[in-house]
Amino acid sequence: MLRELSLHILDLIENAIRAGASIISVTITEDRAKDVLEIAVEDNGPGLSVPVKVATDPFYTTKSGKSTGLGLSLFRFQVEQTGGELTLHRSELGGLAVKAAMQLSHIDRSPLGDLASTLASVVCTNPDLDLQYRIRVDASECEVDVSKVRDEFSPDERCGLTIAKHVYKQIKEGLSALKVTE
Amino acid sequence: MKLNDLAEKLSLRNLTLEIQIKESTCVSKGHASDLLSDVLANAPGGSVLVTIQVHMNVIAVAIHAGVASVIFASGMVPDQAVIEKAISEGLPLYTSKESTFDIAGQLYELGLRGGHG
């Protein structure tokens, strides 16, 4: 487990980018009545090439020269420790969908962390990536579609940092408007 | 301090008797943590890790971080599959009934220090 859930989200996004995805969606759903926090990261990459059990084995990696692959294993560990479940399946985007459901109020659940900075850093360093972000708290939701943010700028203004700043602001505003649980 | 001597002084139970620990294996650093990302980031190479986590991930993280040995505190004992993986990776595992706090205190008394000590 990592100290913030947003770092697990970052790790999943990095996996997807490394696998060649050009569209990545991040959906966070907080259901207070059911006491559930759900995180879904989906992409249009090639999907899994090994069985699910292998993909979450801490000694399985696709990187050469390494003997351990800790990203998914640590996330699964964190999720299972907080009374939840991590599932991997085919996404409607065509690639992999990683879904984690955990108990929102669990005492050992890591905080969501600095989601806005984390996602802005992804946008800044991958300005052409179509990142679709949505957060739902009960019936309210906030959505940021990076390709739409990008279209607001003329091609010569369209640098990673500019888009990232706008994405950061929109996510931050959404988080405070929805009063998301840390 | 030699790992063998340390295990004897703390009356640790060796879970990986199959591993032949070299007489020359010495440890001078320790780390106590249950947060695996903290172990990855902060456990000194060649240190003894004290934890109550017994998941397979502990073995992977210990190998990745170059930890010399793991002591499970509070009587925690991992599953056989975890022990077998540690044996195949050559990572000695021990268990003790004492708490993380008490084990860390004894290791400190024997001269071991944390990453910044």
Interface residues (C-beta under 8 A of the other chain):
Chain A: M1 L2 R3 L7 D57 P58 F59 S67 T68 L70 S73 L74 F77
Chain B: L35 L36 S37 D38 L40 H55 M56 N57 I59 A60 V61 I63 H64 K85
